[in-house]
Amino acid sequence: MTDNTLTPITEQSALEDLCGKLAESDFICVDTEFHRETTYWPELCLVQASAPGVEGLIDPLAEDLDIGPFLDLIAADNRVKVFHAARQDLEIFNRLIGHPPGPIFDTQVAAMALGLGDSISYDNLVQRVLKRQIDKSSQFTDWTRRPLSQKQLVYALGDVTHLRDAYLKMRDELENLGRLCWVREEMADLEDPAKYDTDPANAWQRLKLRKPKKDYAAIVVAVAAWRETLAQELDKPRRRILKDDAIQEIASQKPRSEQDFGQLRAVPNGFIRSKYGQGLAEAVADAIDNPEKYAPELGPRVQNAQIPAGAPELLKVLLKHVSEENDVVPRLIANAADIDRIARGETGDEIAAMTGWRYDMFGRKAQALLNGKLAVSFEGGQVRLFDV
């Protein structure tokens, strides 16, 4: 890179040199540009990386370039990998290296612990943390085409140079507030290999089982596996094969004949006569005839205790007050399911809001409120809490 002209790395020696410099740091900021609108597997088009004093762009589409040295670098668990909204980037690297590249620091999650917003965008994060403006006009350009323009490259490199500065500032602030451990706890979900599982046998877990019936569940499992297998083989998005609503309708109606399939609203007209229709029909028929082969273990339906009228609303008022008082995004403390369960009187450790720092900040007060030991009032437009 000379004369302020950015050039992606396309030579093996340059890649090894960049990786050597990145390896000197205890953290690496990473971003990717990829294409997946028409494919099942995302196509990696560009990798951006930075660390203190070093940054670079790697072209994974370059002929004869082996990005293995970079993959080895981020696969190692002796340095933090920093991303923003990491989910899709991690899906790519999970496939390339066989596991999520932990330990991870996601600045979008960290922003919640700093009260900067829920699911904050990267440009808003940079504006809030660094007081900088970003030109996002290159965000949705075609990253598969070569050569990439200077405008694209400047935009892409900025994604990790701004990220590096934001990370350092956010990390220090979280550490000063004693909240760095909160973010590390949240990263456990992103670092879980099960989150990136593409085994067709487990594809049904993406869908909601709407009925606690073995024959219905068996068809959902069988058809989801058939769709996932075909989507991977054809490298097409699963929704292009068959939509989720169609799987639910098939499981409910249990079609066997071409006429049966033709009466389904969510299945494309004539699909069952297509070259892939036979596979779908066979999957459905096998599930109908052999439900034990496919149906997951369906535990007894738990009859939830009735939620006392007004309790969730009261808890939401408390949550909003607590989150504002501590400058934390409410969803990081408790989600809607947590609120409902607490309102029912549940207290188990499986409720995140009833454990650790969340319990100290909110859960204990929530219990006191429901037990009549804490009251809420409004004074001058502000929420006030007082012991009873």
TAUR-V245150 format. One record per pair of residues at least 24 apart in sequence whose C-alpha atoms are under 8 Angstrom apart, sorted by sequence separation. I is the first residue (numbers start at 1). GAP is how many residues later the second one is. If there is no record, write none. Layout:
i/gap
I/GAP
I/GAP
//
This chain:
i/gap
27/24
75/24
77/24
79/24
80/24
81/24
82/24
83/24
84/24
85/24
200/24
201/24
223/24
243/24
315/24
334/24
342/24
71/25
72/25
75/25
76/25
77/25
80/25
82/25
200/25
203/25
242/25
256/25
333/25
342/25
25/26
71/26
75/26
76/26
77/26
200/26
25/27
74/27
75/27
220/27
312/27
343/27
22/28
74/28
200/28
220/28
256/28
312/28
315/28
22/29
200/29
255/29
256/29
333/29
198/30
254/30
219/31
220/31
312/31
22/32
219/32
311/32
21/33
218/33
307/33
85/34
217/34
254/34
130/35
216/35
219/35
308/35
18/36
126/36
130/36
215/36
216/36
307/36
308/36
18/37
126/37
129/37
207/37
307/37
18/38
84/38
216/38
306/38
305/39
322/39
126/40
129/40
304/40
322/40
129/41
15/43
319/43
318/44
28/46
9/47
8/48
9/48
10/48
44/48
318/48
8/49
9/49
10/49
7/50
8/50
9/50
10/50
19/50
23/50
42/50
8/51
19/51
28/51
30/51
315/51
10/52
15/52
26/52
27/52
28/52
29/52
30/52
31/52
10/53
12/53
16/53
26/53
27/53
28/53
29/53
30/53
31/53
226/53
11/54
12/54
15/54
16/54
19/54
25/54
26/54
27/54
28/54
29/54
226/54
10/55
15/55
27/55
32/57
223/57
226/57
31/58
318/58
111/59
311/59
107/60
110/60
114/60
223/60
113/61
222/61
223/61
222/62
321/62
107/63
219/64
219/65
222/65
113/66
219/68
113/69
218/69
219/69
113/70
218/70
215/72
219/72
222/72
110/73
215/73
218/73
221/73
109/74
218/74
221/74
218/75
219/75
221/75
215/76
218/76
219/76
109/77
214/77
217/77
218/77
105/78
214/78
217/78
218/78
84/79
105/79
217/79
83/80
215/80
82/81
106/81
214/81
105/82
214/82
104/83
103/84
214/84
82/85
213/85
104/86
212/86
104/87
103/88
102/89
212/89
100/90
101/90
100/91
100/92
100/93
99/94
57/96
46/97
45/98
45/99
57/99
94/99
57/100
56/101
55/102
94/102
87/103
86/104
55/105
91/105
55/106
35/107
35/108
48/108
49/108
34/109
35/109
48/109
33/110
34/110
50/110
48/111
49/111
50/111
48/112
52/112
51/113
50/114
33/123
31/128
31/129
30/130
29/131
29/132
29/134
29/135
6/144
5/145
8/145
7/146
6/147
6/148
40/191
41/191
40/192
41/194
40/195
41/195
39/196
40/196
39/197
40/197
38/198
39/198
40/198
38/199
37/200
118/211
115/212
116/212
117/212
114/213
115/213
116/213
118/213
113/214
114/214
115/214
113/215
114/215
112/216
113/216
112/217
113/219
112/220
//
